[in-house]
């Protein structure tokens, strides 16, 4: 029984270490490059100052991508402010949380 508990603790520590390492890599490279065109389009299409119908029309005509990302980003911008860095932080958090899907 003690062997199983030690194995679970080792896996948990390894998971926390990988998440922390992923966070560090994402955070330190967050502002390494200028904004890419897809980031600029995401910023413009998820503008909280335009209504939902206009956002959906822009997303369907320009991006041709799933709408859920832009809707979540739109509400993140409404809550935390419409700034490009806010979108980058949101992507960083989603990326770090995606590490848990590996396990």
Secondary structure as a PSIPRED ss2 file (coil, helix, strand):
# PSIPRED VFORMAT (PSIPRED V4.0)

   1 X C   1.000  0.000  0.000
   2 X H   0.000  1.000  0.000
   3 X H   0.000  1.000  0.000
   4 X H   0.000  1.000  0.000
   5 X H   0.000  1.000  0.000
   6 X H   0.000  1.000  0.000
   7 X H   0.000  1.000  0.000
   8 X H   0.000  1.000  0.000
   9 X H   0.000  1.000  0.000
  10 X H   0.000  1.000  0.000
  11 X H   0.000  1.000  0.000
  12 X H   0.000  1.000  0.000
  13 X H   0.000  1.000  0.000
  14 X H   0.000  1.000  0.000
  15 X H   0.000  1.000  0.000
  16 X H   0.000  1.000  0.000
  17 X H   0.000  1.000  0.000
  18 X H   0.000  1.000  0.000
  19 X H   0.000  1.000  0.000
  20 X H   0.000  1.000  0.000
  21 X H   0.000  1.000  0.000
  22 X H   0.000  1.000  0.000
  23 X H   0.000  1.000  0.000
  24 X H   0.000  1.000  0.000
  25 X H   0.000  1.000  0.000
  26 X H   0.000  1.000  0.000
  27 X H   0.000  1.000  0.000
  28 X H   0.000  1.000  0.000
  29 X C   1.000  0.000  0.000
  30 X C   1.000  0.000  0.000
  31 X C   1.000  0.000  0.000
  32 X C   1.000  0.000  0.000
  33 X C   1.000  0.000  0.000
  34 X C   1.000  0.000  0.000
  35 X C   1.000  0.000  0.000
  36 X C   1.000  0.000  0.000
  37 X H   0.000  1.000  0.000
  38 X H   0.000  1.000  0.000
  39 X H   0.000  1.000  0.000
  40 X H   0.000  1.000  0.000
  41 X H   0.000  1.000  0.000
  42 X H   0.000  1.000  0.000
  43 X H   0.000  1.000  0.000
  44 X H   0.000  1.000  0.000
  45 X H   0.000  1.000  0.000
  46 X C   1.000  0.000  0.000
  47 X C   1.000  0.000  0.000
  48 X C   1.000  0.000  0.000
  49 X C   1.000  0.000  0.000
  50 X C   1.000  0.000  0.000
  51 X C   1.000  0.000  0.000
  52 X H   0.000  1.000  0.000
  53 X H   0.000  1.000  0.000
  54 X H   0.000  1.000  0.000
  55 X H   0.000  1.000  0.000
  56 X H   0.000  1.000  0.000
  57 X H   0.000  1.000  0.000
  58 X H   0.000  1.000  0.000
  59 X H   0.000  1.000  0.000
  60 X H   0.000  1.000  0.000
  61 X H   0.000  1.000  0.000
  62 X H   0.000  1.000  0.000
  63 X H   0.000  1.000  0.000
  64 X C   1.000  0.000  0.000
  65 X C   1.000  0.000  0.000
  66 X C   1.000  0.000  0.000
  67 X H   0.000  1.000  0.000
  68 X H   0.000  1.000  0.000
  69 X H   0.000  1.000  0.000
  70 X H   0.000  1.000  0.000
  71 X H   0.000  1.000  0.000
  72 X H   0.000  1.000  0.000
  73 X H   0.000  1.000  0.000
  74 X H   0.000  1.000  0.000
  75 X H   0.000  1.000  0.000
  76 X H   0.000  1.000  0.000
  77 X H   0.000  1.000  0.000
  78 X H   0.000  1.000  0.000
  79 X H   0.000  1.000  0.000
  80 X H   0.000  1.000  0.000
  81 X C   1.000  0.000  0.000
  82 X C   1.000  0.000  0.000
  83 X C   1.000  0.000  0.000
  84 X H   0.000  1.000  0.000
  85 X H   0.000  1.000  0.000
  86 X H   0.000  1.000  0.000
  87 X H   0.000  1.000  0.000
  88 X H   0.000  1.000  0.000
  89 X H   0.000  1.000  0.000
  90 X H   0.000  1.000  0.000
  91 X H   0.000  1.000  0.000
  92 X H   0.000  1.000  0.000
  93 X H   0.000  1.000  0.000
  94 X H   0.000  1.000  0.000
  95 X H   0.000  1.000  0.000
  96 X H   0.000  1.000  0.000
  97 X H   0.000  1.000  0.000
  98 X H   0.000  1.000  0.000
  99 X H   0.000  1.000  0.000
 100 X H   0.000  1.000  0.000
 101 X H   0.000  1.000  0.000
 102 X H   0.000  1.000  0.000
 103 X C   1.000  0.000  0.000
